[in-house]
Amino acid sequence: MNWRIIAIPASMIPIIIIAIQFDIQLDDIFSIGIVPFVGAVAAIFIKLGLQGIKFSYITRNYLGKIDSIWKMTGVRVGSEFIKFTTPMFVGAEFVVIYWLHKKGVSPSKASWIAIMDIVTEVLAGGILSIMAGVIALIHGAYVVATIVLITSIFVTTLWLVLFFLSSKKTFQVPQSLSNLVIRFGKEKGAKYIQQSNMWMEEVCTMSRKNLRTKESKKVFVNGLLLSLLSWIFYGISFMIIAHGTGFFINVFDSVMAVMAANAIGNLPITVGGSGLAEFGIVAYLNNLDPFNFEISENSIEWNAVIGWRIATYYVPIAVTWILLVKLALSKYTKPEIK
């Protein structure tokens, strides 16, 4: 976890650059007001809580009551710390797999749960981001629309294709990569390749077994709906902050702006999409190039954008870190059977 100590300060560099570029003072941030700021924080934690509830729902449907809903929700929320501190918001699934494995769940079943969780989240986010990209295109924001659509379509399609193809064919480590690993890793390399192939085969077997059932389709649809609702609350968080600065925006436009920013933030350039998300919102709302540092100072209230970032990124980082350490990464002792 030592790299996180570097990652978090690194994510602040783009924020500092923006503050200097547009002469944003602490007083500008404080002018948002405590109530809108707390409201935005509440909205982002509702978003994270819904993700946790979805994870609990999926897990209990496939594995039964392996733990309390509160505990599983806390683990899932804590896993978001990894996403917050990596480019492209990846890594939470590994925490989930690790925690489930500690509870005695096989790696293949744990991976299946994590994949179902991440695919519903990616699909829901992809749907909303693509909508934002189409709207930007209609309004003539061609640069913004192109970036949002390419990023959203690529990520969403990749996950969906891999997810649904896993029920039709068995994936294995590509032969060229296998040869490379075995060449440099010798016996250990061969062992890792064999274990990886066995793991992927088991996951694909579970896909074939589960995806065609009526119950799995129900779980997938309900998981997707929970994900859509969670992303909507993410969008609402910006509306609350914006209203605190006198910049009025409705729920739909706020959700679209945030999802466009989220798609741009998915570009693997900065930690947690820092800087990209902020310019993504400005770009979407003003039909501008998100990488143009000559954006007018008066285009929108910049303190709203910075305040939103603090409320929905830096505050959750602290909370998710605590949950990650206390719940997901804590030692687990199986109870003795008398």
N, C-alpha and C positions, 0 to 999 in steps of 0.2 A: 504493500500500500504506500510505500515511500514516494512513488511517482505522483501520487495524489497531492502531496505537499507542494510539488512544483506546478502541477496542473491547475490548481485553483488560483494561485496568483497570476499564472500565465493567462488565464481566462479574463483577468481584469485589465490587461494591457489594451485591448481594443476599446473597452469602456473609457479608459483614461484618455486615449487618443480622441475619441468622440467628444468627451467633455472639454478637452483643450481646444479642439477644432471649432466647436460651436459655443465656447465660453459659457459652459454650464457650471454654475456655482452650487455649493451645498444648499444655499438658501432656495435655489430653484427646485431642488429635489424635495426639501422640507415643505415647500409651498403646496405640494400635493395634498397634504393633510393626513392625519393619522387614520381617520375613518376609511377613506378610499384605499389607503395602503393596506390596512388590516383586511378590508374587503377583498382586495386582490389576492392577498396571502390565503385567505379562507377559500377563495375560488380555486387556487392551484392545489390546495390540499384536498378539496373535494374531488378534483381531477385525479390526484394520486390515490385517494381512497377508493374511488370507483375502479381503478386499475387493480387495486388489492382485492376488492370484492370479486372482481371478475376472475382473478387467479384462484381465489378460494372456491368459487363456483365450479370452475373447470376441474380443479384438483379433486374436489369432493365427488364430482360426477364419475370420475374415472378411478379414484383410489379410496373413496369412502372418507370417513371422519378421522383423518390421520392427526389432526390438531384443531384447535379452536379457530373460528373465522377471524377473530381479532389477531391471533398470532400469525396466521397465514397472510392476512392483509398487511400487517406490520413488516413481515419479511419481504413482501413484494414491493412495498413503498421504500423500504431500505435499499433494495436492489437498484433503485433509480439513481443512487449516488454514483454508481459505476457509469451509467449513461451520461450523467451530468458532467463527468470529468473525462470523457473520451470523445474524439471526433466521430461524427455520424451517429451519436447517441446509441452506441452498441455496448453490450457487456452485461446487462441486467439478467439476461437469460442464463448466463453461467452461474450467477449467484443462486438463482432459483433451482437449477439442476443440482448444485452443490448441497443446498439445504435439504432438498427432497432425498438425495442420496444418503445424507446423514440420518434421515428418518427411516432408512431401510428400503427405500424405493430403488429399483434397478435403474441403471443409467439410461436404458432405452425408454422406460416408462417416464422417468423424470424429463428426458429430452422431449418426449411427445407432449407432455403438459406445457413445457416451456415454448415449444414450437406453436402449439395451438394458441397460447397466450399472445405471443409476439405477432403471429400472422393476423389475428383479429385486430390487434392494435395498428399494425402497418396498413391493413386494408382500410380501416376506418379513417386513419389519417390521410391515406392516399386519396380516398374519395373526396374528402374536403379540400385537400390541397389541389387536386386536379380541377375541382370546381373554381377555386380561387384563380388558378392559372387561366382557365377559359374566360372568366370575367375580366381578367387583366388583358387578355388578348382582344376581347370585344371592345374594350375601352382604349385600345391602341398602345398599351404598355408592352410593346413587343419584346424588349430585352427581359423585363421581369417575367412575362408570361413564358418565354422560352426556357429560362432557368428553372422556374417553378414546375413547368410541365415535364421537362426532361428528367429532372431529379425525381419528381413524384412518380412518374410512369415507370422509370427504371427500377426504383426501389420496390414499388408495389408489385410490378410484374415479376421481378426476380423471386420474391418471397412466395407469391402465389403459384408460380410455375413449379418451384421446388417442392412446395407443400403438396400440391395435387398430383404432380408427377410421381411423388414418393409412394403413392398408392397403386401405381401402374408398373413401376420398374424399381429395381434395387440399385441404389447408388453405391459406388465404390470409389476409393481414392484413385484418381487418374494414374494410369500406368507410368507415365513420364515422371510424375511426382513421386510415386512409389519407388521407382528405380533410383531417383536422386536421394531420397531419404535412406534407403538401404545401402547405397554406395557410401554415404558419409557416416551413417549411424551403425552400420554393420548389424550385429545381432539385435541390439536394442532398437535400431531403426526398423528392422523386419518385424519385431514384436509390436512396435507402435502401429505400423501399417496394418498388421493382422487384427489388432484390437480395434482400430478405427473402422476397418471393413466390417467386423462383426457388429460393432455398435450401429453403423449405418444400416446394415441388413436388418437388425432388430427393429430399428425405428421405422424402416419401410414396411416391415411385416405388420407393425402396429397400425400404420397408415391404412394398409389394405384391409385390416381387420375392423378398424373403427370408422373410417371415413364414409363407408357405404351404409352405415346403420342410421336408423331414424333418430335415435337418441343423440348421436354425434352431430347430426345436422342441426338438431335443436340447440345443442350446446354451442355450436359454432355461430348460429344466428343470434342467440342471446348474448354471447360474448362480443359479437360485432356491435350490437345495439349499446351495450355498456361502454364499449370503446368510443363509439360516436358521441355518447353523452359526456364522457370524460373529456374528449377534445373540445366539445362545445364550452365546457366550463373553463378550459384553458383560454379560449377566445374571449369569454366574458371577463376574465381577469384584466385584460387590457382595457376593455370598455369602462370598468370601474375606475381604474387609474386615470384614464383619459378624462372622464367626467370630473375628477378631482382637480384637474388643471383648467377646466373650462373648454376643453376640446371635446365636443359632443359627437358621438358615433353610436349607431344602433348595434344591436346584438349580431345581426347577420354580417354587417360590414366588419365588425370587430373580429368575429370568428374567421372570416375570409382573410383578413389582414394577418392575423396571427398564424394561420395555417400556411399562408404564402411565405411568411417569415420562417416558419418551421421547416418548410421544404428547402429554402435557401440555406438555412442553418445546418441542414443535413450534409452539405458539401464538406468533405473531410479536409478542411483548411484550418479551422481553429478549434480549440477545446470547448466542447459544449455549444458550438455554434456562436461563440461570443463575438460580437461585432457584426456578424452576418445577419443574425436575427433582428438586431436593431435597425440596420439599414434595410433589411427586407420589409419591415413594416412601413418605414418611410417611403420606400420605393413603390410599394403596392398602393399606398394611399395617395401618392402624388404622381404615379405613372412615370417614375424615373428609373435610371440605371442604379441598381442597388450598390454598385461598386464605385459610384461617382461621389468623391469627397467634396464636390462643389455644390452639393444639395443646399438649397437656400435655408438660411437659419430660421426663417419664419414659415417654412413649409408646413410643419406641424409643431406642436409643443414637444420639444426634445426632452424636457424634464419628465413628460409622461412616459416616453419610451425608456429612458434610463430607470425611472422609478418602477416601471413594469418589470424590467429585467432584474432589478434587485429583489422585488417581491416574489417573482416566479422562478428565480434561479439561485440567488445567493442565500435567501432564507431557507428554501427547501434543502439546499446542500447540507446545511448544519443539521437539520432534523433527520434527513435520510442517512447521514453518516452515523448518528446515534442508533437508529433502528438497525442499520446494517451490522454494526458491531455487537449490539445487545441481543439481536434476534437471529439474523441470518448467519453470522460467523461465530456465534457462541458455541461452546462445547455442548454436545448432546450425549447423554448417557441413556442407553436403552433400559427400560425398567426390567427388573428381574422377574421371571415368570415363576410363581410359587406353585 
